């Protein structure tokens, strides 16, 4: 965003806060965006269940991103048109229709990608479901972190407290930190250095949580909730989808 004359440019943290606040606003006010978020989470979980390749996972993530971006741009255009138009204007209606058409194209594309990715997987491997649940630690960790961040954003949107990167329920920093600790612990299963590395990761996660409380950004309950959320989601992903 362009800085206002006479005011200092926003910091990187402020810029990220503004961006996340835009996401949260769309989640709060737009039913379709909430539906897209739920479908995106289900698609990511299904991608693990059918053992998609890395290329297929990349294509799915791109398709999901296009749909979410199109929905946000559509919402922004509608808001801008509503501010600029005080009465019915055919051009204003046309602008809204075009933006809605962009969302439709992105959604149809996502459906086509989903069909191409999942149809062959389900048809070819319907008899060995358990074998298809095998995933590499890197892919499991990626999906777990994406789901943790999505849940944190959704919970902050529902609570309406704080900003995406500062304050509110639950603590996103604690959620990601403890999700990382759990991922490290489960990835090193069977390693002779598992206890040492896991302990170091746990201490680092605790330090992240402590700094959020001491800085007055979060309450102890918000930090505990965030840490528990991150650890549980990551543990569940690894337990369900790890071989």
C-alpha positions as CSV (number, residue, x, y, z in Angstrom):
1,X,0.0,0.0,0.0
2,X,1.2,3.6,-0.7
3,X,2.3,5.6,2.3
4,X,0.3,8.7,3.2
5,X,2.3,11.9,2.7
6,X,3.9,13.0,5.9
7,X,3.7,9.6,7.5
8,X,6.5,7.0,7.7
9,X,6.2,3.9,5.5
10,X,4.7,0.9,7.3
11,X,7.1,-1.6,8.7
12,X,7.3,-5.2,7.4
13,X,5.4,-6.4,10.4
14,X,2.7,-3.8,9.9
15,X,2.4,-4.7,6.2
16,X,2.0,-8.4,7.1
17,X,-0.7,-7.4,9.7
18,X,-2.6,-5.4,7.1
19,X,-2.5,-8.3,4.7
20,X,-3.7,-10.9,7.2
21,X,-6.4,-8.5,8.4
22,X,-7.7,-8.4,4.8
23,X,-7.8,-12.2,4.8
24,X,-9.6,-12.3,8.1
25,X,-12.1,-9.7,7.0
26,X,-13.0,-11.7,3.9
27,X,-13.4,-14.8,6.1
28,X,-15.7,-13.0,8.5
29,X,-17.9,-11.4,5.9
30,X,-17.9,-13.7,2.9
31,X,-19.6,-17.1,3.1
32,X,-18.0,-18.3,-0.1
33,X,-14.5,-17.6,1.3
34,X,-15.3,-19.7,4.3
35,X,-16.5,-22.5,2.1
36,X,-13.4,-22.2,-0.1
37,X,-11.2,-22.5,3.1
38,X,-13.0,-25.6,4.2
39,X,-12.8,-27.2,0.8
40,X,-9.1,-26.4,0.6
41,X,-8.4,-28.1,3.9
42,X,-10.3,-31.2,2.8
43,X,-8.4,-31.3,-0.5
44,X,-5.1,-31.1,1.2
45,X,-6.1,-34.0,3.5
46,X,-7.4,-36.0,0.6
47,X,-4.1,-35.3,-1.3
48,X,-2.3,-37.1,1.5
49,X,-4.8,-40.0,1.5
50,X,-4.4,-40.8,-2.1
51,X,-0.6,-40.3,-2.2
52,X,-0.3,-37.6,-4.8
53,X,3.1,-36.8,-6.2
54,X,4.9,-33.6,-5.4
55,X,4.0,-32.1,-8.8
56,X,0.4,-32.9,-8.3
57,X,0.5,-31.3,-4.8
58,X,2.1,-28.2,-6.3
59,X,-0.7,-28.0,-8.9
60,X,-3.3,-28.4,-6.2
61,X,-1.8,-25.7,-4.1
62,X,-1.6,-23.3,-7.1
63,X,-5.3,-24.0,-8.0
64,X,-6.4,-23.5,-4.4
65,X,-4.4,-20.2,-4.3
66,X,-6.0,-19.0,-7.5
67,X,-9.5,-19.6,-6.1
68,X,-8.8,-17.8,-2.8
69,X,-7.1,-14.9,-4.6
70,X,-9.9,-14.5,-7.1
71,X,-12.5,-14.5,-4.2
72,X,-10.5,-11.8,-2.3
73,X,-10.1,-9.6,-5.5
74,X,-13.8,-10.0,-6.1
75,X,-14.6,-8.8,-2.6
76,X,-12.2,-5.9,-2.9
77,X,-13.8,-4.8,-6.3
78,X,-17.3,-5.1,-4.8
79,X,-16.3,-2.9,-1.9
80,X,-14.6,-0.3,-4.1
81,X,-17.6,-0.2,-6.5
82,X,-20.0,0.2,-3.6
83,X,-18.0,3.2,-2.3
84,X,-17.7,4.8,-5.7
85,X,-21.4,4.3,-6.7
86,X,-24.2,6.0,-4.8
87,X,-26.9,4.7,-7.1
88,X,-27.4,2.0,-9.7
89,X,-24.8,2.2,-12.5
90,X,-24.7,-0.4,-15.3
91,X,-20.9,-0.1,-15.4
92,X,-20.7,-0.8,-11.7
93,X,-22.8,-3.9,-12.1
94,X,-20.6,-4.9,-15.0
95,X,-17.4,-4.6,-12.9
96,X,-19.0,-6.8,-10.2
97,X,-20.1,-9.4,-12.8
98,X,-16.6,-9.6,-14.3
99,X,-15.0,-10.1,-10.9
100,X,-17.5,-12.8,-10.1
101,X,-16.7,-14.4,-13.5
102,X,-13.0,-14.5,-12.5
103,X,-14.0,-16.5,-9.4
104,X,-16.1,-18.8,-11.5
105,X,-13.2,-19.5,-13.9
106,X,-10.8,-20.1,-11.0
107,X,-13.3,-22.5,-9.4
108,X,-13.9,-24.4,-12.5
109,X,-10.2,-24.8,-13.1
110,X,-9.7,-26.0,-9.6
111,X,-12.5,-28.6,-10.1
112,X,-10.8,-29.8,-13.3
113,X,-7.4,-30.1,-11.6
114,X,-9.0,-31.9,-8.7
115,X,-10.7,-34.4,-11.0
116,X,-7.5,-35.0,-13.0
117,X,-5.4,-35.5,-9.9
118,X,-7.8,-37.6,-7.8
119,X,-9.8,-39.7,-10.4
120,X,-6.9,-41.8,-11.5
121,X,-5.5,-42.2,-8.0
122,X,-8.8,-43.5,-6.6
123,X,-9.5,-45.8,-9.6
124,X,-6.0,-47.3,-9.6
125,X,-5.5,-47.8,-5.9
126,X,-8.9,-48.4,-4.4
127,X,-7.8,-51.8,-3.1
128,X,-4.7,-50.7,-1.1
129,X,-5.9,-47.7,0.9
130,X,-3.5,-48.2,3.8
131,X,-0.5,-48.3,1.5
132,X,-1.6,-45.0,-0.1
133,X,-1.3,-43.3,3.3
134,X,2.5,-43.4,3.2
135,X,4.0,-39.9,3.0
136,X,7.5,-38.4,3.5
137,X,8.2,-36.3,6.6
138,X,8.7,-33.2,4.5
139,X,5.3,-33.4,2.9
140,X,3.6,-34.2,6.2
141,X,5.3,-31.3,7.9
142,X,4.3,-28.9,5.1
143,X,0.6,-29.9,5.2
144,X,0.6,-29.9,9.0
145,X,2.0,-26.3,9.1
146,X,-0.4,-25.1,6.4
147,X,-3.4,-26.6,8.4
148,X,-2.1,-25.1,11.7
149,X,-1.8,-21.6,10.1
150,X,-5.2,-21.9,8.5
151,X,-6.8,-23.0,11.8
152,X,-5.2,-20.1,13.6
153,X,-6.5,-17.6,11.1
154,X,-9.9,-19.1,11.2
155,X,-10.0,-19.1,15.0
156,X,-8.8,-15.4,15.1
157,X,-11.5,-14.5,12.6
158,X,-14.2,-16.1,14.8
159,X,-12.9,-14.6,18.0
160,X,-12.4,-11.1,16.5
161,X,-9.6,-10.3,18.9
162,X,-6.1,-9.0,18.2
163,X,-4.4,-8.8,14.8
164,X,-3.1,-11.8,12.7
165,X,0.5,-11.4,13.9
166,X,-0.1,-9.8,17.3
167,X,-2.5,-10.7,20.1
168,X,-5.7,-12.5,19.9
169,X,-6.8,-16.1,20.5
170,X,-4.9,-18.4,19.9
171,X,-1.2,-17.5,19.6
172,X,-0.1,-18.2,16.1
173,X,3.6,-18.0,17.0
174,X,3.1,-20.7,19.7
175,X,1.1,-22.8,17.4
176,X,3.7,-22.9,14.7
177,X,6.6,-23.3,17.2
178,X,5.0,-26.4,18.9
179,X,3.9,-27.8,15.5
180,X,7.6,-27.6,14.5
181,X,8.6,-29.3,17.7
182,X,6.2,-32.1,17.2
183,X,7.2,-32.5,13.5
184,X,10.9,-32.8,14.5
185,X,10.1,-35.3,17.2
186,X,8.0,-37.6,14.9
187,X,10.4,-37.2,11.9
188,X,13.3,-38.5,14.0
189,X,11.5,-41.6,15.2
190,X,14.1,-44.4,15.7
191,X,17.1,-42.0,15.6
192,X,19.6,-42.2,18.4
193,X,19.6,-38.4,18.6
194,X,15.8,-38.1,18.8
195,X,15.6,-37.2,22.5
196,X,18.4,-34.5,22.3
197,X,17.0,-32.8,19.1
198,X,13.4,-33.1,20.3
199,X,14.4,-31.5,23.7
200,X,16.2,-28.6,22.0
201,X,13.2,-28.0,19.7
202,X,10.8,-28.1,22.7
203,X,13.0,-25.6,24.6
204,X,13.0,-23.3,21.6
205,X,9.2,-23.6,21.3
206,X,8.9,-22.8,25.0
207,X,11.1,-19.7,24.6
208,X,8.8,-18.5,21.7
209,X,5.8,-18.9,23.9
210,X,7.5,-17.2,26.9
211,X,8.4,-14.1,24.8
212,X,4.8,-13.7,23.7
213,X,3.6,-13.7,27.3
214,X,6.4,-11.5,28.7
215,X,5.9,-8.9,25.9
216,X,2.2,-8.7,26.8
217,X,1.2,-9.7,23.4
218,X,-0.7,-12.9,24.5
219,X,-2.1,-14.2,27.8
220,X,-0.9,-17.5,29.1
221,X,-4.2,-19.2,28.1
222,X,-3.8,-17.9,24.5
223,X,-0.2,-19.2,24.3
224,X,-1.2,-22.6,25.8
225,X,-4.1,-22.9,23.4
226,X,-1.9,-22.1,20.4
227,X,0.8,-24.5,21.4
228,X,-1.6,-27.3,22.1
229,X,-3.4,-26.7,18.7
230,X,-0.1,-26.8,16.8
231,X,1.2,-30.0,18.6
232,X,-2.1,-31.9,18.3
233,X,-2.8,-31.1,14.6
234,X,0.8,-32.1,13.7
235,X,0.6,-35.3,15.8
236,X,-2.7,-36.2,14.2
237,X,-1.4,-35.7,10.6
238,X,1.6,-37.8,11.3
239,X,-0.4,-40.6,13.0
240,X,-3.0,-40.8,10.4
241,X,-0.9,-40.5,7.3
242,X,2.6,-41.8,8.2
243,X,3.4,-45.3,7.1
